[in-house]
Amino acid sequence: MPHNRRRTEAQFLDAARTHLESSGFAGLGVNAIAEAAGFDKVLIYRYFKNINGLLERLAEEQGFFPRSDEIIASLPAATGEPRPLAEAVGTLLEAALARALAEPLAAALVRWEGATPDNPLIHAWRAARARCGGELRACCQPVAGESLPATAWFEAALAAALRAAVIDGSQDPAAGLTASMQTPQVRLRGPRREAPATDSDELPVELL
């Protein structure tokens, strides 16, 4: 009976996701995934080249973090008043974590990071988190005359909030933000995005 490639690939990906969520990386391999999916392992090599290729595809389709427009759309009304950066970022982190941690695999990756040898899925997780740091930064508009921290600061805040939520059970995404980070004053932008965020010290003029 001929295989439907798209359906077969989806079953391999589901099998890998289920294995990771239940057992982590222990025992993860072509044989285990093929057996769980109910197909010959040769199809994994044909469709994904190897187990790393399968993990890369899984990471591509997972969509761990929301985009800036999704974050803004999820916020309550009247978020445009100037506020301290730490307060604004706390609001954004709460929205980002609600999306990310809805996926059991995301919570598992927080636990595994640093304790598991690097692999395509861990690399993709870090890359997705870095992109989300840029999305968080893009949500903020500094009040005239002030500037924002670089994207790396936002990514670090997100990483700390994820660890606090998953490992420590913290209910406050902003708990790890420095208490002195009361400046700059920022506004959370509206839902329309004019230009991408950059790593420079100031946002592009289009976003001001």
C-alpha positions in Angstrom: 0.0 0.0 0.0 1.6 3.3 -1.0 2.4 5.8 1.7 1.1 9.4 1.9 4.3 11.2 2.5 2.8 14.1 4.4 0.8 11.9 6.7 3.7 9.6 7.3 6.0 12.5 8.1 3.4 13.8 10.5 3.2 10.5 12.3 7.0 10.4 12.7 7.0 13.9 14.1 4.1 13.0 16.5 6.0 9.9 17.6 9.2 12.0 18.3 7.2 14.6 20.2 5.5 12.0 22.3 8.8 10.3 23.1 10.4 13.6 24.0 7.6 14.6 26.3 7.5 11.3 28.1 11.1 10.2 28.1 13.3 13.1 27.0 16.3 12.3 24.8 16.9 9.0 26.5 16.5 6.2 23.9 15.5 8.7 21.2 16.6 7.2 17.9 15.5 6.1 14.5 14.5 2.6 15.7 12.4 3.9 18.6 10.6 6.5 16.5 9.9 4.2 13.6 8.5 1.5 15.9 6.2 4.1 17.7 5.0 5.5 14.3 4.4 2.1 12.9 6.6 2.6 9.8 9.9 1.2 8.5 12.8 3.3 9.7 14.1 3.6 6.1 11.3 6.2 5.6 13.0 8.4 8.3 16.2 8.3 6.3 14.3 9.0 3.1 12.2 11.9 4.4 14.5 13.5 7.1 18.0 12.0 6.2 18.6 11.1 9.9 17.3 11.6 13.4 18.8 15.1 13.5 16.9 16.1 10.4 13.7 14.9 12.0 14.5 17.0 15.1 15.1 20.0 12.9 11.7 19.6 11.2 10.0 19.2 14.6 11.6 22.4 15.8 10.5 24.2 12.6 6.9 23.2 13.0 6.7 23.7 16.8 6.5 27.5 16.8 7.6 27.8 20.4 7.1 31.5 20.8 4.6 34.1 19.6 5.4 37.0 17.3 5.1 40.6 18.5 1.7 41.2 16.9 0.4 38.1 18.6 1.7 39.3 21.9 0.2 42.7 21.6 -3.1 41.3 20.4 -3.3 39.2 23.6 -2.8 42.1 25.9 -5.7 43.9 27.7 -6.8 47.3 26.4 -5.3 50.6 27.5 -1.7 49.4 27.5 -0.3 52.5 25.8 0.4 54.7 28.8 4.1 55.3 29.7 5.4 52.9 32.3 8.7 51.7 33.7 10.5 49.2 31.4 10.4 46.4 34.0 6.7 46.7 34.4 6.1 46.7 30.6 8.4 43.8 30.0 6.7 41.9 32.8 3.4 42.3 31.0 5.0 41.1 27.7 6.6 38.1 29.4 3.4 37.0 30.9 1.8 36.9 27.4 4.9 35.1 25.8 5.0 32.5 28.5 1.3 31.7 28.3 1.9 30.7 24.7 5.2 29.0 25.0 4.4 26.9 28.1 1.1 25.7 26.6 3.3 23.2 24.8 4.6 20.4 27.1 7.7 20.1 24.9 8.6 23.7 25.6 8.6 23.2 29.4 10.7 20.1 28.9 13.2 22.0 26.8 13.7 24.5 29.6 14.6 21.6 32.0 16.9 19.9 29.4 18.8 23.0 28.3 22.3 22.9 29.8 21.8 19.3 31.0 21.5 17.7 27.5 24.2 17.5 24.8 23.5 20.0 22.0 21.4 18.8 19.2 19.2 20.4 16.5 16.2 20.7 18.8 18.1 22.5 21.5 19.7 24.8 19.0 16.3 25.6 17.4 14.9 26.3 20.9 17.6 28.8 21.6 17.2 30.4 18.2 13.4 30.7 18.7 14.0 32.3 22.1 16.4 34.8 20.7 13.9 35.8 18.0 11.2 36.2 20.7 13.6 38.5 22.5 13.6 40.7 19.4 9.8 40.5 19.2 9.5 41.6 22.9 11.8 44.5 22.1 9.7 45.4 19.1 6.6 45.7 21.3 8.2 48.6 23.3 8.3 52.2 22.2 10.6 54.3 24.4 9.3 57.7 25.5 11.0 60.5 23.5 14.6 61.0 24.5 15.1 57.5 26.0 16.4 54.3 24.5 15.9 50.6 24.9 18.4 47.9 26.0 19.6 45.6 23.2 17.7 42.5 22.1 20.0 40.3 24.3 18.6 41.9 27.4 15.1 41.0 26.4 16.2 37.4 25.5 17.9 37.1 28.9 14.7 38.3 30.7 12.7 35.7 28.7 15.1 32.9 29.6 15.1 33.8 33.3 11.3 34.0 33.3 11.0 30.6 31.6 13.4 29.0 34.2 11.6 30.6 37.1 8.2 29.4 35.8 9.2 25.9 34.9 11.9 25.1 37.5 10.9 27.3 40.5 7.1 27.4 39.9 7.1 31.2 39.9 3.9 32.9 39.0 5.6 36.3 38.4 7.3 36.5 35.1 9.0 39.8 36.0 10.4 38.5 39.3 13.9 38.1 37.8 14.0 41.6 36.4 16.3 44.0 38.3 14.3 46.2 40.7 16.4 49.2 39.4 15.2 48.8 35.9 12.6 51.5 36.2 13.9 53.4 33.2 13.5 54.0 30.4 9.8 54.8 30.4 8.2 53.0 27.5 4.8 52.5 25.9 3.6 49.2 24.5 3.0 49.7 20.8 -0.3 49.2 19.0 -1.0 46.1 16.9 0.4 47.4 13.6 4.1 46.7 13.0 6.0 49.2 10.9 9.5 47.7 10.9 11.5 44.9 12.6 13.5 45.5 15.8 17.2 45.9 15.6 20.1 45.3 18.0 21.1 48.9 18.1 20.7 51.0 21.2 17.6 52.8 19.8 14.7 51.7 17.8 14.3 52.7 14.1 12.7 56.0 13.6 9.7 54.3 12.0 8.8 52.7 15.4 9.1 55.9 17.4 
